[in-house]
């Protein structure tokens, strides 16, 4: 099962009891599915609404909500990938087919908005599996007006949605890991949220480890090259002038490097008498390289 389907089914399970017991929850569900994945036709005496859903759990959920609202079911057409449910809605119930944004965004309507956004995801949302390392949640409503509405609803709960055109349709997306986690939390999808956060934490930790390894590897490479240049300079001086020609401080540094070829500058500094800092050792080896360079220059 894909992560998208798992999230949809978890949301359906959460909403199933609510739409059976609450007219408000059932209205939120039908309104959202009609807006984001359906069509409503005015027949004069009533409205006829067709809703397209994927998966038996969602079919059951819509049917439960319709029964709570006493909607007459006209047809159920099963296709290869989805099912189209058609109901008649009495004119006195027409408010459940249309979003009144002011009503949905009232301070005391958070539970309705949670149900509506859950329904929006079940109707037209997909989410990337976080194990892929890609954080992306995309809504593709059937109508562009649904995209504008979703943008408003998501922004109202302090998320930062984006708008793009995808295959000729206006889509609304969340691409921040924090925003996606907040969306799942707002909708009450605890199992999906736990999986999402676990995968995100694992990938972030793995990324930190890789960055540290790359950093350590780069440092090691620079250290090896530096030691090689020091040894080469010492070898040139020893072969041409002899190390005895060096000042006591440089002689001491050269002998320490020859005896401790893998040691760091800090470690070599502790072997000096008196001890020398890392920058002090670096200065001594710079002088040794300069002497070796001068010797080579003389030869040319």
N, C-alpha and C positions, 0 to 999 in steps of 0.2 A: 504494500500500500504506500502511495506517495505521501509526503508530508502534508501537501495541500489537502488531500482527501482525509487524512487523519485529523487535521484541524477542523475541516467541515463537519465530520462525523462527531467530533467532541462537542462542537458548538450545537449541533442538532440534538445531542443527548441532553445538554444543559437546558435548551429551550423547550424540549418536548413536554416536560411537566408544567412549565410556565404557561405555554399556550393552551394547555388543557384546562388550567384553573383560572386563567386571567384573560378577560376580554381585551385589556390594554396590551398585554404581551402578544396575543393573537393578532390584534390590529397592527401592531408594530411589524410583525413578521410578514403579514400579507401586503402591507403598504410597501415594505422594503423590497420584497420579491417582485411585486408588480412594477415598481419604479426601476429596478436594476436588471431584471431578467424577464420582464413580461410586457404584455400589451393589454390595454383596456379599450373596449369598443362600446360606444353609447348606442344602445338598442332602443332608446326612447323610454320604454317602461322600466328598463334596468340596464345595468352595465354587464358586459361579458368580459371576464378577465382570463387571459391565458398566461400560464407561468411555466417556464422551462427549467427543469431541475435535473441534476445528475446524481444517481444513486438512490437505492430504496429507502435509506434512512431519511433523506430529504423529502421524498414522496410522502412518507408517513407523517413527517412533521407538518408539511403543508396541509395535508388532509385533516390532521388533528386541529390545526388552527381554524380551518374552514368550518369544521364541525362546531367548534366553540362559538363561531360567529354566525352559525346557522346559514351558511352559504350553500346553495344548490350546486352539486357537482354535475357537470354536463358530460364531459368526456375525460378519458385518460388514455393518451396515445403514447405507446412505448416505441422508441426508436432504437437504433443500434447503440447510441451513446447517451441519449437523454430521454426524458419523459416530459410530455406537455400536458399539464393539468388545466382544465377549463371549468370555470365556475360562473354562475350568475350572481350578481351583487345588486340587491335592491337599491333604488335611488336614495332611500333614507340612510343607507350605509355607505354612500359614496365617499365619505370622508376617509375611509380606510384605504382608498385607492390612491390618494394624493398626499404628498408630504406638505404639511403646514410647518415651515421651518421655525417660525416663532414658537409654535406649540412644542416641537421636538427639542428646542434649545432652552426651554424654561429651566430655572435652577433646580426645580423639584422633579425634573424629567430624566434624570441621569439613568435610571433603570430602563426607561423606554429607549434612550439613545444607545445604551449598551446592547439591547435586543435588536435595535435597528441596524447597528454596525455589524453585529454578528450575522444578521440576515444578509446584509450587503456582501459580506465575505462569502457566505454559503451560496449566494446567487451568482456572483461574478468575480470572485477573488481567487488568486493563486499565490502561493508563497514558496520561495526557493528553500530547499532543505539546507539548513545552516551548516551541515557537514561539508557542503560543497565550498564553503568559504565565501559564498555570495549572499548578501542580505538584501532581499528584494521581495516586496509584497505589492502585487499589482491588481487593481480593480479594472475590469473592462465592462462597464454597463452597456446595455443594449442601445440606449439612447444617450446623446451628448448631454442632455439636461441632467441625466443621472450622474454624469461625471462632475458637473458643476456643483450639484448637491453634495456629493461625496466629499469634494474638496472643502466645502463649507463645514460639513459635519466633523471631518477629521481635524480641521484647524481649530474647531471649537473646543477640542480636548487637548490642545497644546501640542499637537503633532505637526510635522512639517511635510505635507504632501507635495508631490511634483506632478506636473501634467506633461504628457507626451502623446504623440500620435503613433499608434501601432497598428499596422495593417488596415489603415484607413479609419480607425476608431480612436476616439478620445479616451485615454486611460489615465488613471490616477494611481500614483505609486508612493510607497515608502521605501527608502533605501538606507536609512540609518538603523543600525542594530538596536539602538536605544528606543527609537520610535516603534519598531516592530514589536519589541518586547512590551512596551507600554500598551500597544494596541491589543495584544493577546491578553495582557493583564486586565485591561478595561472590559474586554469581552468575557472574562472569567474562564478562559481556556487554560487552566492550570497545568494540565499534563503537557500540552504543546509548549507552554512557556518554560516549563522545567527542562524539556528536551532542548529547546532553543538556547537557553542560557548555558546549559551544560556544554553543548557543541561550541558555542561562542567562546566560553572560557577556555576550553581545550585548545581551540585554534589560536586564541590570543597568547596563551602560555607557550604553545609550540612556536609561534612567531617570535616571542621574546627570546626563547632558547636559541632559535636559528640566528637571530640578530646578534646575540652574545657570542655564539660560535664563530660567526663571520668576523665580528670585531676582534675576538681573540686570535683568529687565524691571521687576520691582517697584521695585528701587532706582532705575532710570531714571525711572520715573513719579514717585516721590517727589522726585527731584532736579529734574525739570521743574516740578512744583508749587511747590517751594521757591523756585526762580529766579523764577517768575512772581510770587510774593508779594513777593519782594525788589524786583523792577522796579516793581511797582505802588506799593509804599511810596515808592520813590525818586521816581516820577512825581508822586505826591501832594505830597511835600515840595517838589519843584522848582516845581510849578505854584502853590503857595500861599505858601510862605515863601522859596523859592529855596535851592539847595544851599549857597550861601555862608553860610547861617544855621547850618550844622552845625559841630560841632567838627572840628578837622583830621583826627582819626582816622576819624570817620564820613564826612566829605567824601571822604577818600581811598578808603574802601571803596565808596561810592556811585559814584564816577568809575570805579573798577576794574570794577565790575559792568556799568556802561553800556558800557564799552569791550570787555568780554569776557563776553558774555551766556551763552555755553555753558560757561564754565569752572567747575570744581569749587571748593569752599571751599579745599581744599589749594592749588590752582593760584593762586587769588586771593591767598592768604596769602603766597605767594612774591613777589608784586608790591608788597607793602607795604614801607615803609621806616621802621623795620627790619621784617624778615619776621615774620609772625604765624602762629600755629598754626591748625589747622582750628577748634578750639573758640573761639579768639580771634575768628576771622572770623564764626563763628556768633553770638557774643555781640554783635558790632557790628551785624549785620543784625537781630538781635532788637531792638536799640535803635532802628534805623531804622523797623522795623514799629510799634514802640510810639509813636514820634513821629507817624507817619502816622495811627495809630488815634486818637491824641489830637486831631489836626487834624480828622478826620472827626467826632469827638464834639463838638468845639466848634461845628461847622456845624449840628448837630442841636439 
